[in-house]
């Protein structure tokens, strides 16, 4: 029997060094095709400061450079760009706070500092449909809804009995989001990340400590539709492509980013990016350039490459 076709070699990368800071999350701007932000922490997030990096890249000239940076007193574990203001970025912090920084102002301190969570905030995500609110998830087991126009949360949910690692708005509905925490029946350990399929309002993808990525139909969660195996260790981040409903990227503690094609009957793994030398915790797709991906890792580098 003929074996699976060989995977293509890793793509050349634009590389930026976040010296002294380990990357936790990376996200392309929804307004500018050459702008990307990175949330990071010193000392692997155990103790010390955090830093938000904002980068400008030019693939044609193989150049990537820092345009802004903002420091925080604790590690930064996630970020999201505002969908209403091209200059604003929300970050989540290890001290339980959520901060909003504004690139358009000549200040390095946050324009909004929200502190209602009582433990680390591991997730922030802006509503893609309403565009006027964002949601946060924390190790205090709670989820909170926020408006950038208020110093207090709008709503709080406490249904989870364990740390909340991921909260993501549906791109199809103004009032629906999903959250990942604890153990799902089909994952054998904690669920660390999830994302919505951008083309199917009933499709979710999850990833967890059990090394797997799973595809679900939310109308029947008794069994997953597909299990994607290939990571050697926990999968920290999963993202669905904005350009194709069958493409999923995952990043994990095996120091790789893996690209999957869920439409295949078998051999779903289509690419492996293995040029990081430490845990890969962040991955994102460009909204503007099909096939352009960014990753960040504990090796203090950000990689931008085409797949």
N, C-alpha and C positions, 0 to 999 in steps of 0.2 A: 504494500500500500504506500502510495506517495505521501510524504510528510507535508506539513504546512509550509507555505512559501516563506523564504527568509524575510525578516523584517528589514525595512530600509535603514541605512545607517543614520545615526543622530545628525540633526541639522546643525550647521554652524550657528553660533549664538553671538548676539551682542551681550556683553557682560558688564555689569556695574557692581562695584564692591561697596557693601554697606559696612564698612570697617568698624569693628567693635560692637556690631549689632547683628543679631541673628534674625532672619526674616521669618515672619509668621503669616502674613497675608499680602497679596498683591492684587491690584485691580486697575484695569484700564479706565481712563476717563470716558464717560458717555458723551462728552462734548468735543474733545480734541483727539484726533487719531494718533498723535505722537506723544501723548502724555500718559504716564502710569504712576501710581502711588504704591508705596510699600510700608506696611506696619511692621515694626521690629522691636526687639528687646535686647538689652545687654545681659550678659551672664545667663543666656539661655532662658530668660524669663523668671529665673529663680529669685533674683534680687537685683536691684539697680534700675537704671533709667530705661525709658523707651524713646524711640525716635520715629517720626513719620518722614519718609523721604518722598519727594515728588521729582520725577525724572522726565526729561525730554529726550526722545530718541529719533534718529534719522537712519533708517535701514539702508538707504542708498549710499550713505557715506560711512556706514559702519560706526556710528557715533551715538553714545548715550551719555548724558550728563545730568547732574543734579541742578534743579532750578530753585527748589525750596527745601527746607527741613524745619521740623518743629519737634522740640523735646518735651518729654513728660517725665514725671517723677517715678513712674512705674512702667513696667513693660507694656507694650501695645500688642494686642493679640488679634485684632481684626480691624477692618476699615470698610467704609462704603462712600462713594461719591454721592453728593446731593443730586437729585434728578430735577431740582428746581433752580439751583444756583451753581453755575459752572465752576465757581471758585471754592466751594465749600466741601470739606471732607469730614466725615464722622469717624472717630476711632474709639475702640473699646480698650479698657485698661485693667491691669492686674490689681489696682487698688479699689475696684468696684465702680469707677467713674466712667463716664462717656464724655468725650470732648469733641467740639466742633472747631476746626481751624479754617481760616479764610485766606486763600492765596492772594486775594485782591487788596488786602490791607497790609500796611507795612508794620505789622506786629507779629511777634512770635508766640504770643500767649493765645489760648483758646478764646473764641468769641462767645462760647457757651460751654459751661462745665456742669454736667448733670451727675448727681451722686445720690441715687436711691438704692441701687443694688448693694448688698452687704458682702459680696465676695467677687472674685474675678469675673469680668464680663468677657465672654469668649466669642460673642457674635453680635454684629450690627448689620442691618440690611435695609436699604431704602425701598419704599414702595414704588414699583415701576409703573403702576397704572394711575394711582391718585397723585403721586409725586409730591405730597405734602406731609408725609409722616414716615417714620422709620421704626424698626422694632429691634429689641436687644434681648439676648439670652445670657444667663449668668450661672455660675456655679452655686448660687444661692437657691437654685431650682426654679427661679421665676423668669417670666418673660414680660417685658414692658413695651408699651406703645408710646412713642414720643412725637411731638411736633417741634420743629426748630424755632418756633415762635414762643415757646413756653419753657420755664425752668422746672416744670413738674410733669411727670408722666401722665398720660391720658387714661391708660388702663394698665392693669397688672393681672397676669394669669399665673396661678400656682398649682396647676394640675400635675406637673412633673414631680417625681419623687427622687430625682437624682440630678446631677449637673446637666445643664443645658449647654450643648456644644455648638449648635447651629440653629439659626432661625432665618428662613428665606421666604420672601413674598412670592406668591404666584404671579407670573407675568400675564396671566389671563383674567384675573379677578381683582377688583380693587380692595376686597376685604378678606382675602384668604391668604394665610401663610402656613408653613409647615415648620416643625421643630424637631430636633434630634436630641435624644437623651436616653441613657440607660440601654436596655437590651430589648430589641424587637424579637419576635418569635423566630424569625428566620435568620437573624444574626446571633452568633453564639457569644458575643461580647458587646461592649459598648458601641453605640452608633456615634460616630464623630462628625459626620458631615452629610448634607443632603442638598439636592438641587432639583428644580422643576425642569421638565422638558419644555423647551420654548415653543414647540409645535403641537403638543398634545396636552390639554388641560388636566387630564386624568393620570398623567405619567410622572412619577417621582423616581429619583435615583438616590440611593443611600450608600454610605461607605463606613467601615468600622474597624475595630481592633482585630476582628477575625480574619483580616487580610483580604476581604472580599468587597466587591461592588455589586449592588443588587438593583434591579429595575422592578418597579411596582406599578400596578394599576390601583389607584386609591379607592376605586369602587369595590375592590375585593382584595383585602390585605391578608387573607389567610395563607397566601402563597405568593412568592415573588414570581415575576414573569421570566426573569433571566438572572443568573449568577455569573459574574465575571471574575475569574480567578487568574492570578499571575503575580500579584504583589507578594513579597516574602515576609513582610511585616505589616503593622497596622496602616490603614489608609486614612490620612488626615484630612484630605480635601477632595471633593468631587465637583465638577462643573460640566453642565450640558452646553454644547455648542449653540451659539446664536444663529449659526448659518446652516445647520443640518440637524434634523431631529434624531438621527441615528448615531451621532458622534458624541462621545463622553470622554472627558479627561479626568484622571485621578492622580493624586500626589501622595507619597507615603514615606514611611520611616525606612524603607529599603533604599532610599536615596534616588528614587526614580520618579519620573512623570510618565504615565502610560496613557495611550490613546486607544479607545475602543470603538468598534463599529457594532452596534447592537442589532443591526439588520442581518448580519451573517448568521447562518445556521450553526457554524462552528468557527474556530480560529478567530474569535472576536478581537483579539489584540492586534492592532495594526501599526503601532509605533511605540518605541521606548526611548525616552530621553534620560540618559544615565550619566550626564556630565557633572552633576553635583557630587560633592564628596561628603555630604552630611544629610540629615533628615530634610526632605522636601515637604514644606508645610503649606505653601501657597501655589495656586495655579489659576489662570484666567485666560479667556479668549478675548481678542480684540473685537469690538463691535463693527469697526470700520474696514478692517483688512481680513479677509477670509484666510484662515490657516495660520494667523499670527497668534502666538501663545507666549505668555510670561509665566515664569516660575520664580519662587524665592525659597531660600533654604537656610539651615543653620550653618552653612559654610560661609555665610556673610556675602553671598552673591545673589544677584538677580540676573536671570537669563531671559532673553527675548529671541525667539526663533520661529521659523515657519515649519509647518508640518504638512 
